Amino acid sequence: MYAVLNTGGKQYKVSEGDILKVEKISAELDSIIELTDVLAVSNGEGELTIGSPVVEGAKVTAKVIGHGKAKKVIVFKFKPKKDYRKKQGHRQPFTKILIEKIEA
């Protein structure tokens, strides 16, 4: 059984037991969250239910197992012959979740 869910502006295909890094969710560590923005659900027997835009009554239960920041991305801008240089770093925050249950 798998589901396609939408969180943080991105779509993920998940099964029970998967560990994901998603955009930061404001939830406490070891708390249980419910993701209700489920776009499609498969029952494991080849039958796929697609929502318009979401599947009614479907939800994915996940446990928050950590927060962190991704690797640093360097943004470097310059204009030749104009003595303009700008260096900037960015680390995107994320939340690591464990998919516990898919209900459809």
C-alpha positions in Angstrom: 0.0 0.0 0.0 1.3 3.4 -0.9 0.0 7.0 -1.0 1.0 10.2 -2.8 0.9 13.2 -0.4 1.5 16.9 -0.7 3.3 18.8 2.1 5.5 21.9 1.9 4.7 22.4 -1.7 6.2 19.1 -2.8 4.7 15.7 -3.5 6.0 12.5 -2.0 5.2 8.8 -2.7 5.2 7.1 0.7 4.6 3.6 2.2 4.4 2.5 5.8 7.8 2.6 7.5 9.3 5.2 5.2 11.5 8.0 6.6 11.2 11.3 4.8 12.9 14.7 5.0 10.1 17.3 4.4 9.9 21.1 4.6 9.9 22.2 8.3 6.7 21.4 10.2 6.2 23.2 13.5 5.6 20.1 15.7 7.3 18.8 18.8 9.8 15.9 18.6 8.2 12.5 19.0 4.7 13.9 18.3 2.2 12.3 16.0 1.0 14.4 13.0 -1.8 13.7 10.5 -1.3 14.7 6.9 -4.6 15.0 5.2 -3.5 16.4 1.8 -3.4 12.9 0.2 -3.6 13.1 -3.7 -3.7 9.3 -4.4 -3.9 6.0 -2.6 -3.1 2.5 -3.7 -4.5 -0.5 -1.8 -1.6 -2.8 -2.8 -3.8 -4.9 -5.2 -3.2 -2.7 -8.2 -6.2 -0.5 -7.4 -5.4 3.2 -7.4 -7.7 5.9 -6.1 -7.0 9.4 -7.4 -8.6 12.4 -5.7 -9.8 15.6 -7.3 -7.7 17.3 -5.8 -7.5 15.2 -2.6 -8.9 11.7 -1.7 -11.9 12.2 0.7 -11.3 10.6 4.1 -7.7 9.6 3.4 -5.0 10.5 5.8 -1.4 9.6 6.6 -0.2 9.3 10.2 3.4 10.2 10.8 5.8 10.6 13.8 8.2 13.5 14.0 11.7 12.0 14.6 13.9 15.0 14.1 14.5 18.5 12.9 17.6 19.9 11.2 19.2 21.9 8.5 20.3 20.7 5.1 23.8 21.2 3.7 24.8 24.8 3.0 24.2 26.1 -0.5 26.5 29.0 -1.6 25.0 31.8 -3.7 27.7 33.8 -5.4 26.9 36.8 -7.6 29.4 38.9 -9.5 29.5 41.3 -12.4 32.7 41.3 -14.5 34.8 44.5 -14.6 32.5 46.3 -12.1 34.1 45.1 -8.8 30.8 43.6 -7.6 30.9 40.4 -5.6 28.3 39.0 -3.2 28.6 35.7 -1.4 25.7 34.4 0.6 25.0 31.0 2.2 21.7 29.3 2.9 20.7 26.2 4.9 17.1 25.0 4.4 15.4 23.7 7.6 13.7 20.3 7.4 11.7 17.9 9.5 12.4 14.2 9.4 9.2 12.1 9.7 8.4 8.3 9.9 5.3 7.2 8.1 3.3 5.0 10.5 -0.1 4.4 9.0 -2.0 5.1 5.7 -5.8 5.2 6.0 -8.1 5.4 3.0 
